[in-house]
């Protein structure tokens, strides 16, 4: 599941960054967009892995924490 998510996110990033490179947008903005994509991707992967571990550990519902 994680591999599929990463693949879809990378396709989205490629589809967004390719036109930016073709239109000769300043390098700063391309790098900024790339950093943002990577940050979002890493945070979502971290959250997904954390949730999978919770489910495997028997915590189906987090309501007891609140």
MDTraj code that builds the backbone (N, CA, C; nanometers):
import mdtraj as md
import numpy as np

residues = "UNK UNK UNK UNK UNK UNK UNK UNK UNK UNK UNK UNK UNK UNK UNK UNK UNK UNK UNK UNK UNK UNK UNK UNK UNK UNK UNK UNK UNK UNK UNK UNK UNK UNK UNK UNK UNK UNK UNK UNK UNK UNK UNK UNK UNK UNK UNK UNK UNK UNK UNK UNK UNK UNK UNK UNK UNK UNK UNK UNK UNK UNK UNK UNK UNK UNK".split()
xyz = np.array([
    [0.0821, -0.1185, 0.0000],
    [0.0000, 0.0000, 0.0000],
    [0.0869, 0.1254, 0.0000],
    [0.1950, 0.1217, 0.0753],
    [0.2835, 0.2377, 0.0813],
    [0.3491, 0.2613, -0.0542],
    [0.3866, 0.1547, -0.1215],
    [0.4512, 0.1677, -0.2518],
    [0.3560, 0.2316, -0.3525],
    [0.2304, 0.1923, -0.3501],
    [0.1310, 0.2504, -0.4404],
    [0.1143, 0.3989, -0.4106],
    [0.1070, 0.4338, -0.2831],
    [0.0921, 0.5740, -0.2438],
    [0.2114, 0.6562, -0.2909],
    [0.3320, 0.6045, -0.2711],
    [0.4521, 0.6761, -0.3142],
    [0.4513, 0.6938, -0.4653],
    [0.4141, 0.5904, -0.5383],
    [0.4109, 0.5966, -0.6838],
    [0.3133, 0.7038, -0.7321],
    [0.1946, 0.7074, -0.6758],
    [0.0942, 0.8061, -0.7166],
    [0.1413, 0.9475, -0.6830],
    [0.2013, 0.9652, -0.5664],
    [0.2500, 1.0970, -0.5270],
    [0.3640, 1.1428, -0.6171],
    [0.4534, 1.0520, -0.6522],
    [0.5629, 1.0883, -0.7417],
    [0.5124, 1.1229, -0.8811],
    [0.4104, 1.0528, -0.9282],
    [0.3505, 1.0886, -1.0571],
    [0.2900, 1.2286, -1.0521],
    [0.2236, 1.2606, -0.9423],
    [0.1658, 1.3940, -0.9256],
    [0.2758, 1.5001, -0.9245],
    [0.3834, 1.4727, -0.8516],
    [0.4946, 1.5676, -0.8456],
    [0.5581, 1.5845, -0.9833],
    [0.5759, 1.4752, -1.0551],
    [0.6329, 1.4820, -1.1897],
    [0.5431, 1.5633, -1.2819],
    [0.4132, 1.5407, -1.2722],
    [0.3183, 1.6144, -1.3558],
    [0.3130, 1.7621, -1.3233],
    [0.3460, 1.7972, -1.2013],
    [0.3467, 1.9380, -1.1623],
    [0.4803, 2.0043, -1.1951],
    [0.5894, 1.9332, -1.1727],
    [0.7212, 1.9930, -1.1920],
    [0.7630, 2.0004, -1.3383],
    [0.7186, 1.9079, -1.4209],
    [0.7576, 1.9079, -1.5617],
    [0.7152, 2.0364, -1.6331],
    [0.5894, 2.0790, -1.6221],
    [0.5531, 2.2066, -1.6866],
    [0.6298, 2.3259, -1.6290],
    [0.6637, 2.3191, -1.5007],
    [0.7408, 2.4286, -1.4413],
    [0.8780, 2.4387, -1.5070],
    [0.9375, 2.3254, -1.5371],
    [1.0692, 2.3261, -1.6010],
    [1.0599, 2.3696, -1.7467],
    [0.9519, 2.3311, -1.8150],
    [0.9351, 2.3677, -1.9555],
    [0.9065, 2.5163, -1.9730],
    [0.8418, 2.5775, -1.8773],
    [0.8075, 2.7197, -1.8861],
    [0.9186, 2.8095, -1.8331],
    [1.0289, 2.7508, -1.7966],
    [1.1456, 2.8229, -1.7462],
    [1.1127, 2.9106, -1.6251],
    [1.0419, 2.8519, -1.5330],
    [1.0138, 2.9180, -1.4061],
    [1.1446, 2.9216, -1.3273],
    [1.1696, 3.0274, -1.2517],
    [1.2966, 3.0371, -1.1774],
    [1.3253, 2.9121, -1.0932],
    [1.4513, 2.8771, -1.0888],
    [1.4957, 2.7561, -1.0207],
    [1.4528, 2.7536, -0.8744],
    [1.4503, 2.8689, -0.8107],
    [1.4106, 2.8757, -0.6702],
    [1.2715, 2.8170, -0.6496],
    [1.1780, 2.8510, -0.7368],
    [1.0411, 2.8029, -0.7215],
    [1.0293, 2.6536, -0.7508],
    [1.1085, 2.6053, -0.8442],
    [1.1087, 2.4617, -0.8739],
    [1.1628, 2.3847, -0.7536],
    [1.2716, 2.4338, -0.6961],
    [1.3294, 2.3682, -0.5785],
    [1.2330, 2.3760, -0.4607],
    [1.1672, 2.4903, -0.4433],
    [1.0696, 2.5058, -0.3361],
    [0.9548, 2.4063, -0.3518],
    [0.9039, 2.3913, -0.4733],
    [0.7962, 2.2951, -0.4979],
    [0.8438, 2.1531, -0.4703],
    [0.9648, 2.1211, -0.5104],
    [1.0204, 1.9877, -0.4876],
    [1.0361, 1.9595, -0.3385],
    [1.0845, 2.0564, -0.2643],
    [1.1002, 2.0394, -0.1193],
    [0.9642, 2.0200, -0.0528],
    [0.8641, 2.0958, -0.0962],
    [0.7302, 2.0807, -0.0394],
    [0.6720, 1.9428, -0.0689],
    [0.6892, 1.8946, -0.1917],
    [0.6416, 1.7601, -0.2255],
    [0.7092, 1.6547, -0.1389],
    [0.8386, 1.6666, -0.1215],
    [0.9118, 1.5689, -0.0414],
    [0.8675, 1.5746, 0.1047],
    [0.8472, 1.6950, 0.1569],
    [0.8035, 1.7088, 0.2962],
    [0.6660, 1.6465, 0.3173],
    [0.5741, 1.6732, 0.2262],
    [0.4397, 1.6155, 0.2375],
    [0.4463, 1.4643, 0.2247],
    [0.5234, 1.4154, 0.1301],
    [0.5361, 1.2717, 0.1095],
    [0.5924, 1.2033, 0.2340],
    [0.6977, 1.2581, 0.2917],
    [0.7577, 1.1970, 0.4101],
    [0.6645, 1.2009, 0.5305],
    [0.5927, 1.3114, 0.5475],
    [0.5009, 1.3188, 0.6618],
    [0.3850, 1.2215, 0.6468],
    [0.3346, 1.2053, 0.5261],
    [0.2255, 1.1105, 0.5050],
    [0.2720, 0.9660, 0.5210],
    [0.3922, 0.9362, 0.4754],
    [0.4464, 0.8014, 0.4931],
    [0.4668, 0.7727, 0.6415],
    [0.5194, 0.8695, 0.7154],
    [0.5386, 0.8524, 0.8596],
    [0.4058, 0.8252, 0.9294],
    [0.3050, 0.9041, 0.8960],
    [0.1734, 0.8865, 0.9570],
    [0.1132, 0.7517, 0.9205],
    [0.1295, 0.7099, 0.7953],
    [0.0752, 0.5819, 0.7514],
    [0.1421, 0.4663, 0.8258],
    [0.2732, 0.4708, 0.8385],
    [0.3456, 0.3645, 0.9092],
    [0.3057, 0.3613, 1.0563],
    [0.2930, 0.4781, 1.1170],
    [0.2523, 0.4858, 1.2573],
    [0.1134, 0.4257, 1.2768],
    [0.0216, 0.4559, 1.1877],
    [-0.1154, 0.4036, 1.1986],
    [-0.1182, 0.2526, 1.1756],
    [-0.0401, 0.2028, 1.0828],
    [-0.0342, 0.0581, 1.0587],
    [0.0176, -0.0134, 1.1833],
    [0.1183, 0.0446, 1.2493],
    [0.1697, -0.0153, 1.3733],
    [0.0645, -0.0133, 1.4833],
    [-0.0142, 0.0941, 1.4915],
    [-0.1211, 0.1007, 1.5917],
    [-0.2245, -0.0082, 1.5677],
    [-0.2614, -0.0273, 1.4430],
    [-0.3620, -0.1287, 1.4103],
    [-0.3080, -0.2679, 1.4415],
    [-0.1814, -0.2940, 1.4062],
    [-0.1220, -0.4242, 1.4364],
    [-0.1090, -0.4460, 1.5866],
    [-0.0943, -0.3373, 1.6622],
    [-0.0815, -0.3470, 1.8071],
    [-0.2147, -0.3631, 1.8776],
    [-0.3229, -0.3606, 1.8047],
    [-0.4540, -0.3816, 1.8635],
    [-0.5334, -0.2547, 1.8874],
    [-0.4774, -0.1393, 1.8564],
    [-0.5506, -0.0141, 1.8752],
    [-0.6302, 0.0167, 1.7491],
    [-0.7534, -0.0242, 1.7470],
    [-0.8393, 0.0020, 1.6315],
    [-0.8937, 0.1441, 1.6345],
    [-0.9073, 0.1997, 1.7557],
    [-0.9696, 0.3302, 1.7693],
    [-0.8869, 0.4150, 1.8651],
    [-0.8576, 0.5380, 1.8269],
    [-0.7761, 0.6267, 1.9100],
    [-0.8586, 0.7114, 2.0062],
    [-0.9892, 0.6934, 2.0117],
    [-1.0758, 0.7792, 2.0929],
    [-1.0387, 0.7713, 2.2403],
    [-0.9873, 0.6591, 2.2859],
    [-0.9531, 0.6455, 2.4278],
    [-0.8422, 0.7425, 2.4693],
    [-0.7645, 0.7922, 2.3749],
    [-0.6571, 0.8862, 2.4061],
    [-0.7100, 1.0267, 2.4330],
    [-0.8317, 1.0540, 2.3910],
    [-0.8846, 1.1905, 2.4036],
    [-0.9753, 1.1975, 2.5192],
])
top = md.Topology()
chain = top.add_chain()
for i, resn in enumerate(residues, 1):
    res = top.add_residue(resn, chain, resSeq=i)
    for name in ("N", "CA", "C"):
        top.add_atom(name, md.element.get_by_symbol(name[0]), res)
traj = md.Trajectory(xyz[None], top)
